[in-house]
Amino acid sequence: MDERWRKLGDLLVNYSLEIKRDEKLLITMEEINSYPATCGVYEAAVKVGAYPQIVFRSEKLNRILTKFGSDEQIARIPEIESYGMEWADVYIGLRGAANLNECWAVPADKLSKLRRALGKLSTLRWQKTRWCLVRIPSVTLAQQGGIDEDTLEEMFFDACFLNWPQISKKWNDCVKILNKGKHVRLAGKRTDLSFSVEGRSWSVDDGRINMPGGEISTAPVEHTVEGTIYFDSPAVFGGKVVQDITLRWKMGELVQATASKNEEFLKAVLSTDPGASRIGEFAIGTNPGLKHMCGDILLDEKIYGTIHIAMGRAYPDVGGTNQSAIHWDIIKDLRDEGEIYLDGELIFKNGQLLI
């Protein structure tokens, strides 16, 4: 085994989740290319005296289900995995990369049903367990990012093996300032979006929720969202690539949703339930080790100089109240053009935090 996978397993077990003896750990191994990471995590968990259990998932299996399954089969919440969330004290999702267009031919309504079912499973995960998600580098991920596999792996491990106590303190110092603000405005290419964060708080992902970590996030007050945001980076959800998304809100209600590719799917997802058309999360990427966009949310959203919103479910730990079966993160790159204002004061410009 590449020793970096052992080091990552040790980091996840002993730092990210601080797994103790006799705790029950559910590991989701997603795609075959996540197997080396799975071995690293499994070994570290066994060494601390925990009880690891592995389940396997794949986007190709999702395509088979949506292609040949009935509506009842597609909408079913997997019982074994659902029970696993009840059983486990701790959850680690090791998400290997799949073909972004795996489900290109699946009708939007079927994919929406599947995402609703998996979203309910995801809700159980954050309600019932301590959890951490990891996107595993692979040749597939390198190809979709337009870089070589060695560069991707080096970037991934550099972003994972930061001095976490030191950088966590730096990010938490930023949060102390952000928590004093009440109003956020985002400006950029074809974008002018504002919302209140009064009564909400900001939180830091310092490698304990995702690895690599690297974001500072909050939950907008839903009815205060006003304006437009445009995403020039493709958004991926449920095996579909959606390009050139433009979303516009008026007094908290979504009044426009367009895309140059897979617009029907975009609208189907945002109609999943009443909360799916609201912003559940606003976040700023802060990890200096991540530099190249790969078309993958778990890595791209952490790039220092980007922001992202999540459509749907909000996290209650920051005061969010929006409920939905979905949580769809969509990234906007502000490294060349973009500003963030807190109560009218410029705090972020062209990819750099000014606080």
C-alpha positions as CSV (number, residue, x, y, z in Angstrom):
1,M,0.0,0.0,0.0
2,D,1.1,3.5,-0.8
3,E,2.1,4.9,2.7
4,R,0.1,8.1,2.0
5,W,-3.1,6.0,2.2
6,R,-2.1,4.7,5.6
7,K,-1.3,8.3,6.7
8,L,-4.7,9.4,5.4
9,G,-6.5,6.6,7.2
10,D,-4.7,7.5,10.5
11,L,-5.7,11.2,9.9
12,L,-9.3,10.4,9.4
13,V,-9.6,8.0,12.3
14,N,-7.5,9.8,14.9
15,Y,-7.9,13.5,13.9
16,S,-11.1,14.1,11.8
17,L,-13.4,11.8,13.8
18,E,-11.3,10.8,16.9
19,I,-12.7,7.3,16.8
20,K,-12.4,5.4,20.1
21,R,-12.2,1.8,21.1
22,D,-15.5,-0.1,20.7
23,E,-17.1,2.5,18.4
24,K,-18.9,1.3,15.4
25,L,-17.7,2.7,12.1
26,L,-19.6,2.5,8.8
27,I,-17.4,3.0,5.7
28,T,-19.0,3.6,2.3
29,M,-16.5,2.6,-0.4
30,E,-17.8,4.3,-3.5
31,E,-16.3,3.1,-6.8
32,I,-13.5,0.6,-7.2
33,N,-10.8,3.3,-7.2
34,S,-11.5,4.1,-3.5
35,Y,-10.2,0.7,-2.4
36,P,-6.7,1.8,-1.4
37,A,-8.1,4.5,0.8
38,T,-10.6,2.0,2.3
39,C,-7.8,-0.3,3.3
40,G,-6.0,2.6,5.0
41,V,-9.1,3.7,7.0
42,Y,-10.0,0.1,7.8
43,E,-6.5,-0.6,9.1
44,A,-6.4,2.5,11.3
45,A,-9.9,1.8,12.7
46,V,-8.9,-1.8,13.6
47,K,-5.8,-0.5,15.3
48,V,-7.8,1.7,17.7
49,G,-10.1,-1.1,18.6
50,A,-13.2,0.1,16.6
51,Y,-15.6,-2.1,14.6
52,P,-15.5,-1.1,10.9
53,Q,-18.1,-2.3,8.4
54,I,-18.0,-1.6,4.7
55,V,-20.7,-1.1,2.1
56,F,-20.1,-0.5,-1.6
57,R,-21.8,2.0,-3.9
58,S,-21.3,3.1,-7.5
59,E,-22.8,5.6,-10.0
60,K,-22.9,2.8,-12.6
61,L,-25.2,0.8,-10.2
62,N,-27.4,3.9,-10.0
63,R,-27.6,4.1,-13.8
64,I,-28.6,0.4,-13.9
65,L,-31.3,1.0,-11.3
66,T,-32.7,4.1,-13.1
67,K,-32.6,2.4,-16.5
68,F,-34.3,-0.9,-15.6
69,G,-36.0,-0.3,-12.2
70,S,-39.6,0.6,-11.5
71,D,-40.6,3.9,-9.9
72,E,-41.0,2.0,-6.6
73,Q,-37.5,0.5,-6.8
74,I,-35.9,3.8,-7.7
75,A,-37.6,5.7,-4.9
76,R,-36.8,3.1,-2.2
77,I,-34.5,4.1,0.6
78,P,-31.9,1.3,0.9
79,E,-32.8,-0.5,4.1
80,I,-29.4,-1.9,4.9
81,E,-27.7,1.5,4.5
82,S,-30.5,3.1,6.4
83,Y,-30.0,0.6,9.3
84,G,-26.3,1.3,9.0
85,M,-26.8,4.9,9.9
86,E,-28.7,3.9,13.0
87,W,-26.1,1.3,13.9
88,A,-23.0,3.4,13.4
89,D,-21.4,5.8,15.8
90,V,-19.2,7.1,13.0
91,Y,-19.4,7.3,9.2
92,I,-16.7,7.8,6.6
93,G,-17.7,8.2,2.9
94,L,-14.8,7.4,0.6
95,R,-16.1,8.7,-2.7
96,G,-14.1,7.5,-5.7
97,A,-14.6,9.4,-9.0
98,A,-17.1,8.2,-11.6
99,N,-17.8,9.3,-15.2
100,L,-19.5,12.6,-14.9
101,N,-21.9,11.6,-17.7
102,E,-22.7,8.2,-16.4
103,C,-26.4,9.0,-16.2
104,W,-26.5,11.2,-19.3
105,A,-29.4,9.2,-20.9
106,V,-31.5,8.8,-17.7
107,P,-34.7,10.9,-17.7
108,A,-34.7,13.8,-15.3
109,D,-37.7,12.6,-13.4
110,K,-36.1,9.2,-12.6
111,L,-32.8,10.8,-11.5
112,S,-34.8,13.2,-9.3
113,K,-36.6,10.3,-7.6
114,L,-33.2,8.6,-7.0
115,R,-31.6,11.7,-5.6
116,R,-34.6,12.2,-3.3
117,A,-34.1,8.7,-1.8
118,L,-30.4,9.1,-1.5
119,G,-30.9,12.5,0.1
120,K,-33.0,11.0,2.8
121,L,-30.2,8.5,3.5
122,S,-27.8,11.5,3.6
123,T,-30.0,13.2,6.2
124,L,-29.8,10.1,8.4
125,R,-26.1,10.3,8.1
126,W,-25.7,13.8,9.5
127,Q,-28.5,13.3,12.0
128,K,-27.3,10.0,13.5
129,T,-23.5,9.9,13.1
130,R,-20.2,11.8,13.4
131,W,-19.2,11.8,9.8
132,C,-16.5,12.8,7.3
133,L,-16.5,12.7,3.4
134,V,-13.5,12.2,1.2
135,R,-13.2,12.5,-2.6
136,I,-10.5,10.0,-3.7
137,P,-8.2,11.1,-6.5
138,S,-8.0,8.8,-9.6
139,V,-7.3,8.8,-13.3
140,T,-11.0,9.5,-14.0
141,L,-10.9,12.6,-11.8
142,A,-7.6,13.8,-13.3
143,Q,-9.1,13.4,-16.9
144,Q,-12.2,15.4,-16.1
145,G,-10.0,18.1,-14.5
146,G,-7.7,18.2,-17.5
147,I,-4.5,17.4,-15.5
148,D,-2.3,14.4,-15.0
149,E,-2.9,11.9,-12.2
150,D,0.4,12.6,-10.4
151,T,-0.4,16.3,-10.2
152,L,-3.9,15.5,-8.8
153,E,-2.6,13.1,-6.2
154,E,0.1,15.5,-5.0
155,M,-2.5,18.3,-4.8
156,F,-4.9,16.1,-2.9
157,F,-2.4,14.9,-0.3
158,D,-0.9,18.4,0.1
159,A,-4.4,19.7,0.9
160,C,-5.0,16.8,3.3
161,F,-1.7,17.0,5.2
162,L,-1.8,20.6,6.3
163,N,-0.9,21.8,9.8
164,W,-4.5,21.5,10.9
165,P,-4.3,22.9,14.4
166,Q,-2.5,26.0,13.1
167,I,-4.7,26.7,10.1
168,S,-7.9,25.9,12.1
169,K,-7.0,28.7,14.5
170,K,-6.6,31.1,11.5
171,W,-10.0,30.2,10.0
172,N,-11.7,30.4,13.4
173,D,-10.3,33.9,13.9
174,C,-12.0,34.9,10.6
175,V,-15.3,33.4,11.9
176,K,-15.2,35.6,15.0
177,I,-15.3,38.6,12.6
178,L,-18.0,37.1,10.4
179,N,-20.2,36.3,13.3
180,K,-20.5,40.0,14.1
181,G,-22.1,40.8,10.6
182,K,-25.7,40.8,9.7
183,H,-25.8,41.2,5.9
184,V,-23.8,39.6,3.0
185,R,-23.6,40.8,-0.6
186,L,-21.9,38.8,-3.3
187,A,-20.9,40.6,-6.6
188,G,-19.2,39.1,-9.7
189,K,-19.7,38.1,-13.2
190,R,-23.4,38.4,-14.0
191,T,-24.0,38.2,-10.2
192,D,-25.4,40.4,-7.6
193,L,-26.8,38.4,-4.7
194,S,-27.6,39.5,-1.1
195,F,-29.1,38.0,2.0
196,S,-29.3,38.4,5.8
197,V,-27.3,36.2,8.2
198,E,-28.7,37.8,11.3
199,G,-29.3,35.2,14.0
200,R,-27.1,32.7,12.1
201,S,-23.5,31.8,12.8
202,W,-20.5,30.7,10.7
203,S,-18.6,27.4,11.0
204,V,-15.3,26.1,9.9
205,D,-14.6,22.8,8.2
206,D,-11.0,22.2,9.3
207,G,-10.8,18.6,8.1
208,R,-13.4,17.2,10.5
209,I,-16.3,17.2,8.1
210,N,-14.6,16.8,4.8
211,M,-11.0,15.8,4.1
212,P,-9.4,17.8,2.7
213,G,-11.3,20.4,4.7
214,G,-11.3,24.1,3.9
215,E,-14.4,26.1,4.0
216,I,-16.2,28.7,6.2
217,S,-19.9,28.5,5.9
218,T,-23.3,29.8,7.1
219,A,-27.0,29.5,6.3
220,P,-28.7,32.5,4.8
221,V,-32.0,33.7,6.3
222,E,-34.2,32.1,3.6
223,H,-36.8,34.8,3.0
224,T,-34.1,37.5,2.7
225,V,-32.3,36.1,-0.4
226,E,-32.5,38.7,-3.2
227,G,-30.8,38.9,-6.6
228,T,-29.0,36.8,-9.2
229,I,-26.1,34.4,-9.2
230,Y,-24.4,32.9,-12.3
231,F,-22.1,29.9,-12.3
232,D,-19.6,29.6,-15.1
233,S,-18.2,26.3,-13.7
234,P,-20.3,23.2,-14.6
235,A,-22.4,21.8,-11.8
236,V,-22.7,18.0,-11.3
237,F,-25.5,16.2,-9.5
238,G,-26.7,12.7,-9.8
239,G,-24.6,11.8,-12.8
240,K,-25.7,14.9,-14.8
241,V,-23.6,17.9,-15.8
242,V,-25.5,21.2,-15.8
243,Q,-23.8,24.2,-17.4
244,D,-24.2,27.9,-17.2
245,I,-26.7,27.9,-14.3
246,T,-28.4,31.2,-13.6
247,L,-30.6,31.5,-10.5
248,R,-32.6,34.5,-9.4
249,W,-34.6,35.1,-6.2
250,K,-37.1,37.8,-5.2
251,M,-37.9,38.1,-1.5
252,G,-36.6,34.6,-0.9
253,E,-38.6,32.9,-3.7
254,L,-36.8,31.4,-6.7
255,V,-38.2,33.1,-9.8
256,Q,-35.7,32.0,-12.4
257,A,-33.6,28.9,-13.1
258,T,-31.9,28.5,-16.4
259,A,-29.0,26.5,-17.8
260,S,-27.4,26.0,-21.3
261,K,-27.3,22.2,-20.7
262,N,-29.7,19.9,-18.8
263,E,-32.0,22.8,-17.8
264,E,-34.9,20.3,-17.5
265,F,-32.9,18.3,-14.9
266,L,-32.0,21.5,-13.1
267,K,-35.7,22.4,-12.7
268,A,-36.6,18.9,-11.7
269,V,-34.1,18.9,-8.9
270,L,-35.2,22.3,-7.7
271,S,-38.8,21.0,-7.6
272,T,-37.9,18.0,-5.5
273,D,-39.7,19.5,-2.5
274,P,-40.5,23.1,-1.2
275,G,-37.1,23.5,0.3
276,A,-35.1,22.5,-2.7
277,S,-35.4,25.9,-4.4
278,R,-33.9,27.8,-1.4
279,I,-30.3,28.4,-0.4
280,G,-29.4,26.2,2.5
281,E,-25.7,27.1,2.7
282,F,-23.3,29.8,1.6
283,A,-19.6,29.1,1.9
284,I,-16.1,30.4,1.1
285,G,-13.3,28.0,0.1
286,T,-10.1,28.4,2.2
287,N,-7.7,25.5,1.5
288,P,-4.4,26.8,0.0
289,G,-3.4,23.3,-1.1
290,L,-6.1,23.1,-3.7
291,K,-5.6,25.0,-7.0
292,H,-7.0,23.1,-9.9
293,M,-10.7,22.6,-10.7
294,C,-11.6,19.0,-11.2
295,G,-15.3,19.1,-11.7
296,D,-15.8,17.6,-8.3
297,I,-17.6,19.4,-5.5
298,L,-15.8,17.8,-2.5
299,L,-12.5,19.2,-3.8
300,D,-13.5,22.2,-5.9
301,E,-15.6,23.8,-3.2
302,K,-12.5,24.0,-0.9
303,I,-10.3,25.9,-3.4
304,Y,-9.1,29.1,-1.8
305,G,-10.8,31.9,-3.7
306,T,-14.1,30.1,-4.6
307,I,-17.5,30.3,-3.0
308,H,-20.4,27.9,-3.2
309,I,-24.0,27.8,-2.4
310,A,-26.0,24.7,-1.6
311,M,-29.5,24.3,-2.8
312,G,-31.8,22.6,-0.3
313,R,-31.1,21.3,3.2
314,A,-29.4,23.6,5.7
315,Y,-27.2,22.5,8.6
316,P,-28.9,23.4,12.0
317,D,-25.5,23.9,13.7
318,V,-25.2,27.3,12.1
319,G,-28.9,28.2,12.7
320,G,-30.2,27.0,9.3
321,T,-33.8,25.9,9.2
322,N,-34.4,25.0,5.6
323,Q,-35.4,21.4,5.1
324,S,-35.1,19.4,1.9
325,A,-34.2,15.9,0.7
326,I,-31.4,17.5,-1.4
327,H,-28.2,19.3,-0.6
328,W,-26.7,20.4,-3.9
329,D,-23.4,22.4,-3.7
330,I,-22.7,24.6,-6.8
331,I,-19.4,26.4,-7.1
332,K,-18.5,29.9,-8.3
333,D,-14.9,30.8,-9.0
334,L,-14.1,34.3,-7.8
335,R,-10.3,34.2,-8.2
336,D,-10.4,36.5,-11.3
337,E,-13.5,38.5,-10.6
338,G,-15.7,38.8,-7.5
339,E,-16.3,40.6,-4.2
340,I,-18.0,39.8,-0.9
341,Y,-19.3,42.5,1.4
342,L,-20.2,42.1,5.0
343,D,-22.5,44.9,6.2
344,G,-21.2,47.0,3.3
345,E,-17.5,46.5,4.1
346,L,-15.4,44.7,1.5
347,I,-14.0,41.4,3.0
348,F,-13.1,39.4,-0.1
349,K,-11.8,40.5,-3.5
350,N,-10.6,38.4,-6.5
351,G,-10.0,35.3,-4.5
352,Q,-8.4,36.8,-1.4
353,L,-10.0,37.1,2.1
354,L,-9.3,40.5,3.5
355,I,-10.0,39.7,7.1
